[in-house]
Structures are given as structure tokens and as C-alpha cells.
Amino acid sequence: MRILPRSRRLFLATLALGLLAAQSLYAQTAAERAAEAGELVTLKGQKVLRLYGEDAKERGFAHGYYLASGIVEAMDDALKSLPFFTVEKFEKRLIPWSKDHFQWDAASVREFEGVFEGLCAKLSEKERVCPALGRAVTLDDIYAINVIADYYGPACSGFSAWGPLTEDGKVVYGRNLDFPIGPRAVGNQVLLANERLRGHEKEPKRRAWIGVGWPGLITVFTAMNEDGLVCCLHDATNVIKGGPKDGYVARGLLLRRMLEAIDPDECDPAAAAAKMAAERPAACGNLFHLAWPAAAAQKHKSTPSAVLEFDGTGREEAGAKAVSIRRMDERNYLVVTNHYCLRSKELECNRFAHITDDLAALARNNQKVDLAAARKLLIGGELPTAAHTVVFLPDSRTMHVAITRANFLSTRVAATAFSAKELLKRGNADKEK
């Protein structure tokens, strides 16, 4: 057996130590890179992903790094849990659809790239394997899961109320998100806290917002911005996909951009949001339920809530309004489930009727819509696919969050209150016992 000279052995040993050090440095650098743009903490027993980097890609990296395992699990659960949805449909329909038929703005593209880079920095290729797919998660998969709600719509319900119906006339906004995603994915939901982006040559200024979401999604369906504008997504089930075949905006991204752009104190949020929704076609029927603080509504001499109704058809060039706005009337409340009230004939819906009748009964009996009453109203819209229930108080920038746990639906799980200030405060977390 040949024995290497001592100098050669020392060189190889030093080289090996250097390689180990480089690997350690790379892991440390990835962790430090993530920490510069965000943090994952536990607050009041709930996971909170805070993002505060000054570049969309870096925020995406922090997201992908901190929620890496959850991204793989969420994808696996979607493929296994969604009715009539298969791996073949995901591979042959959803992935090409998300890449070729949607228009993604530059910031979202960078954020997607960051999410995938963070995922790869945290997990090995073997750890990134999605069991349902039988392969490692790719960047194309990240795009695809962000349009699942455009392909497979949720069945949500909600209401907003103010004036004589509430204490001090403040706004109360309740929302159920229903989506058959599976129990593990429901449990993997996180609170999101996106800090204000000051803006620079690559990034426009964006308002801060808080909400509830899933690992891997840069799109959002339930959220409120720092100025008290709440916007939640509902599906309009009486409209089949139609309109143009490409150039779609992912509705969860559109909702997020509305939150990041609109200050309800400066304009009519419904009109501003409707203008944004009219810029790009949607792939399916949409109901965006908005609400904002009472003071802002009074300033603009309006009511503080509206529902935007829009879809892939009925664009301006067709001689129809791209977006219809349904506002509150003298009843001082607004109800939304999953059907249009303006763009087509109203459908019968038991959930819509239950919530509407319960609000009318409160008004007749001079009872106030407080937090407890709001939760009872949302039980009227309950479905077995409930993922989370949130009551927003826009005037105080507060949300009360309940997530489905085990066999208890979110409508019946005790809610936890979070203010925008505490969710956005860096380092704010539960103390270790």
C-alpha cells in the first residue's frame, strides 16, 4: 500500500477541513440571509412569518427558508386532498397554465425565485421530494400552487357591519375561508406580517399588511393593511372560466397588491380597488369583500364596505363594466357568500340567507354586532371545509383569528386577538418556558 508523504497528508487534511468550514459557512450564510429579510416566531401560540427585507426576492428567500418543510407538505396535501384533482392534472394542466397564461409582475417573479432559493438552501433535494409527485419540488411547482385558488375556487362566506349595528359605530368584519385542503395543511397555516416596503429602484413603495396564509403562497386571501383596509377573496361559483385565454392576474396576488397600494384615508377604496381589478382579466368569477375604518368612510361620505364582482368576461371592450361594485345600503350591513348579486341573477344560498336573516334580527332587536355576535353570525355560514375564521376590527387594526383544529371547525374554535402593531413588531414572540 502506498503511503503519502506527510506534507501531502497535511495538505489533504487541511483541504478537507476547509471544505467542511465552507459548507458550514454556506449554511450559516443562508440562515443569516434569511434573518436579514424576515423571521419565523411563535406569538400567542401561533406561528408568525414576518417579512421585512427591502427586496422582494430577499423576502421570498426568508419565506422559503423558514417554511421549507411546510411548502412540501402543503403541495403534497393539495394533491391528495382536493376533490377531482390529480397529479396528472397538476403536471399537465396547472403548471403550464400558471406559467403560460398568467401575467406575473416583476416583483412577484423575484419573490418566487427567492422562495425557491430559500427552499433549496434549507432542504436537500431528497428532503424536497413531494411524495404525491414522486420528485423534488421545482420553481414551476411554486408558481402552480399560487394559482390553485384560480383553478379550484374556495367556498367562503362573510359579512361587514357598522353604524347603529355596532358599538360606537365602528366597523366589524367577519370571514370564513373554506377550502378542502386536508387537516395537515390546515394546521400548517401561518399568520403573515409584511412590513412596509419603503421603495427603491427595483421596488415600488408598498403598504404593510397582516393576514393568514400558507407556506409557499405569495398570494393571500384573508388580510388587512396597516391603514385598516380589509380585503378577502370569495369565489363566484355561478361563473365558469371564460374570457381571454391568457394575461390573467392571479386573484390572490391582485388582492395583495390592493392592500399594498390603497390607503382608505386618501380615497374611496372600492373605486380604487375596482380600477386595479379592471386592468387585467381574471380566470374565473371573483367576489372581493372590502371594509375600512368608519372614520375614513365618514371622511369620504360613504359607507365603509363593498363587494367587487368581476370575472373573465364582461370586460370594457365588450360594452360592460369590468367590475361591479356592490355597496352597503341603509341596513348598514353587507353579506357575501359565493354568488353574484349584481352581475347576474342572484342564486339561492342558505348560507347567505342565514347570515342575512341573523343580521336583520339583531337590527330589529337593537342588539349590537360585537365579537361574540360576529362569531355566531359566521356559524350561519359554516361549512365542513372551514380552514380559518377571522373577525377584523379595522378601526383598531385588530384581527381575531381561529384556525380549524383536529375535529373542531374554526367557527367554533376560540379566537386569538392580534393587533397589526404586535404582529409587525420585530422580535415580538412568546417567551420560552
N, C-alpha and C positions, 0 to 999 in steps of 0.2 A: 504493500500500500504506500502510495506516495504521500509524504508529509510536507506540507507547505512551509516555507521559511517563516520565521517568527514575525518578520516585518509584514509579510503578506497576510498572515493571520490577524495581526493587529489592524491592518488596513480594512480587511473584510468585516471585522468586529465593529470597527468604527463606522463603516458604511451601514451596517445593519442597524446600529443604534441611531444613526442619522435618519434612516428611513422610518424607524419607529417614532422618532421625535417629530418627523414631518407629518406622519399620519396623525399623531396626537395634536399637532399644531393645526392641521386641517379641521379636525373635529372641533377644536376649541374655536377656531376662526368661524366655523359655521354657526356655533352657538352664540358667539359674540355678534356676528352679523345679524342673527335673528333678534338678539336683545336690543340692538340699536334701532330696530323698527317696530318692536312690539313685545308683548309679554302675555303669558297664559297664567292666570291666577284663579284661585277659588275665593269667591266672595259670597257670604251668607249661604254657603254650601253649594253654590252653583259655579260652574266653570265660566270664566270670562276671558275672551280673547280681546286684548287691547292692541290696537294698531296705531302707531304714531310716527312712522318714518316719513320723510319728506319726498319720497318717490314711490309711485305705485308698485314698481317691481319689488322694492325692498319690503313694503308692507305685505306683498304677496309671499315673499320668501319667509317672513316670520309666520304667516298663516300656515304655509305648507310645512314648515319645520315643526311648529308646536302641535299641529293637528294631524300629523302624518298618518298615524295608525287609524285615526278616525276617518280619514279620507278613503282609505282602502276598505274599511268596514262599511262606510256609507254606500260606496259603489256596489259592494257585494250584496248588501241588504236590498238596495233598489232592484237589482236584477233578480233577486229571489222572492221579493215580497209584492212588487207591483203586479196587479192582475193583468193578464193578457200581454205581459211584457216579457220578452225572452232575450237571451244572449244574442241570438241571431238578429233580432230587431235592433238591439243596441249597436252591434257591429256594422250591420249593413244599412240601417236607416238613420239611427240617431247620430252617430259620429259624423257621417258625411253631411247630414242636414245641418248640424251645428257649425261645421267649418265652412261649408259652401253657400249656405242660404241665409246666414245671419251676418249683419254688419256690426263688427266689434270696433269700438273706438280705440285709439292708440293706447290710452291709459289701461283699458281692460286687457289688451293684448300683453302689455308689460306685466300686469298683475298676474295673469295666467302663467306667464313664463316664470315669474317669481314663485308662485305656488308650487309649480312642478320642480323647480330647482331646490326649494326648501324640502319638499318631499324626498327627493333623491339624496339630499345631504343628510337627512335623518335616518332613512331606511335603505338597506341594501336592496339589490334587485330581487333577491329571494323574498325579502320582507315586503316588497311592494306587490307581490303576486296576489291578485284578486281571485279567490277560489272559484267564483262563478265563471270568470273569464278564462281561468287556467293560464294566465300570463301576468306579467308585471304591468302595473298601471302606467299609461303614457300621457303625454300632454294632450293628445286628442281626446282621451277619456275625460280629462278635466273640463275641456270645452263642452263635451256632450252632457255631463251631469248638470251643467249650468243651464241647459235648456229643457231638462226633463219636465219642468212645470209648464213649458210652452207646448210640449208634446202630449203630456199626460196631466191634465189640469186638476188642481185641488178643489175640494168642495167646502168652502169656508162660509162663515156667517158672522155678522156683527151689527153694531148699532152705534149711533152717537146721539147725545142729548145735551141740552143746555138751557139757560134761562129759568123760567118758573119750575122746570122739572128737576133742577139740581140745586145743591147748596150754593148760595151766593152767586147763582147764575153761571158758575164755572162749567167747563166742558168735560163730559165723561164719555169715553170711547171704549167699547168692548169688542173683542175679536176672538173667534175660534179659528185656528188653522187645522183643517182636516186633510190628511194625506196618508194613504195606506203604505207606509214606508217600512213597517216592521218594528218590533219592540226595541231591538238593539239600536237602530238608527234613531228612534225617538229619544232613547236615553242619551245618545251622543250629541244632542242639541247643545249649543253654547250660546251664551249672551255675547253680543258683539258691541264693541265700543270703538268707533273710528274717530280719532281725534281730527280736529280741523286741519286742513292742508293749506298752508299759507300761500302756496303757489310759486312757481319759478318758470324757467324757460321750457321745461318739459311738462309741467303740470299746471293746470288752472287751479284757481282757488276753489276749495270745496268746504262746505259746512260740516261740522261734526255731527255724528248721529249714533244712536244706540238701537239695538234690536235683538231679535232671536234668529239664529240660523244654524246651518250645518257645516261640518268640515268640508272643505273643497269648494264651497259655493261663494263666489264673489258677488253673486246676485243675492237679493234679500227680499223677503215677502212680508215682514212684520217689523216696522221700525218707526222711530221718531227722531227728528233732528234737534239740534241744540236750541232752536228757537220755538220748539213746541209744535212743529208741523208733524203730524202723524200720517203715514201712508201705508196701507195694507192692500195686498193683492187678493182678488177673488176671481174665480173662473166663471165665465158666462157659458153655461152648458147648452144653451139653445142655439149656438152658432157653431157650425162645422168650419174647420180651417178653410180659408178662402183668400181671395185677393192675389197680390203678386206672389211669385214663387221664390223670390229671393230679396235680399236687402232688409230682412226682418231685424227688428230690435228685440233682444231678449227682454221680456217684460220685467223680470226681476232686476235687471240692470237699469232699465228705464226708471223703475220705482226708486232705485238707489240714487240715480242722477237727479231726480226731482228733489229728494231730501237734501242732497248736497248743494243744490242751486238756489232753492227758494226760501226766502225769509218772509214769513206771513205778515210781519210788521210793515213790510215795504210794498206789498202788492196784494192783489186777490189771488191766493194760492191756487184756487180751482182754475182760473183763467190761465195762469202761468203754467200750471201742470198740463192743461189741455193743449196748450201751444206746443209743449215739448212732445206730448204723445202724438201730435199730428205730423211730426217731422219725418218719422219712419213708419212703415207698415208693421202691423203685428201679425203673428202667425195664427192667432185664434181670438176668441172672444174674451174681453177683459172688463173687469169692474175694479177700478182703483178707488178705495174708500179713503177720503182725506178728512182730517179735522185739524183745527188750530186753536190757539188761545182765544178766550172771549174778548180780551182787550183789543187784540188785532182785528177781530171781526167788527167790533164796535167802531174802531178807528176808520174802517172802510165801509161802514154802514151796511154790513152784510151778516148773514148767518155763518157760523164757524165750521161748516161741514158740507161736503159734497161728494157725489159718486161720479167718476168719469166712466162713461160707457163707450167702448171702441173695439174695433176688430180689424181683420184684414180686408174687409170690403167697405163700401161707403166712404171712399176717400174723396177729397175735394174735387178731383178731376171727374168723379162720377156724378157731380152735382149735388152731393150730400155733405153734411158736416162730417169731418173726420172723427170728431169726438163730441159726444153729447154730454152735457153737464146736468146732473140731477141734484138739485139743492134742497136744503131744508125748507119747509113751509111753516105756517103759523102753529103747527103742532109742536115745533121745537125738537123734533127727533127725526132721525133718518135710519132706515133699516136696509141691510143688504145681505143677500144670500148668494144665489148663483143664477139669476135671470135678469134680463134687461127690463127696465120699466119705461124707457124712452125710445130705444132704437127698434124695438119690435113689440109685438103683443105680449103683455105680461103673462107669464106662466103661473100655474098654481104651484105653491110651495108651502108645505106645512111649517117648515122652519121659519120662513118669512112671516107667515100668519101668526105663529105662536109669539114671536118676539114683538111684532106689531101690536097684537092684542094685549100683551102684558104691559107694554109701554102705555097704551091707551088707558088701561085700568089704573096704573099708577097716577096718571094725569087726572082721571076722574075722582080719585080718592085723595087728591092733594098730597100724595106721597112723593118723596124725593128719590131720585136715582143716585144713591150713594154706592160705595164699593160693594156692599153686600147685595144690594138690589141689582147691580150690574152683573154680578156673578150668577144670580138667579135667572136673569134675562137670558144669559148665554146658555144656560141649561136648556132653554127652549129651542136652541139651535143645535143641540148636541147630536153628534154622530159617533159611531163606534170607532171611527178612524181619527179621532181628535189627537193632534200632536202637541199643541200648546194653546193655552188660553191666556190672553193678556188684556188687562184693563189699563188704558192710558189716561193720565190726567195732564193734558197739555199745558194748562196754566201753571202747574207746579213742576213741569218737566219730569214727571214721575211715571213709572210703569210698574204694574203688579203682575208678576209672571207666575204661571203654573204650567208645569210640564207633565204629561202623562207618565205615570209610574206604575210598573207592574200591571195590576188589573184595575187601577184607578184612573179614569179619564181625567184629563186636565181640567175640565169644567168642575170636577169635584175634589181636586187636589188643592190644599191650602196654598194661596198665592204668597209670593215674597215681593216686598216693595224695593225698588231700586230707583234712585234719582239719577238723572244724567250726570250730575256733578260727581257722584261717588263712583259711577261706572267708568268715567273718563279719567279719574284721578290716578295717575301712575303710582304703582307700588301699593295701592289700596287693596288689601286682601285679608282673608281670615288669618288670625294668628295661629301658629302651630301649637298644638297642645303638648 
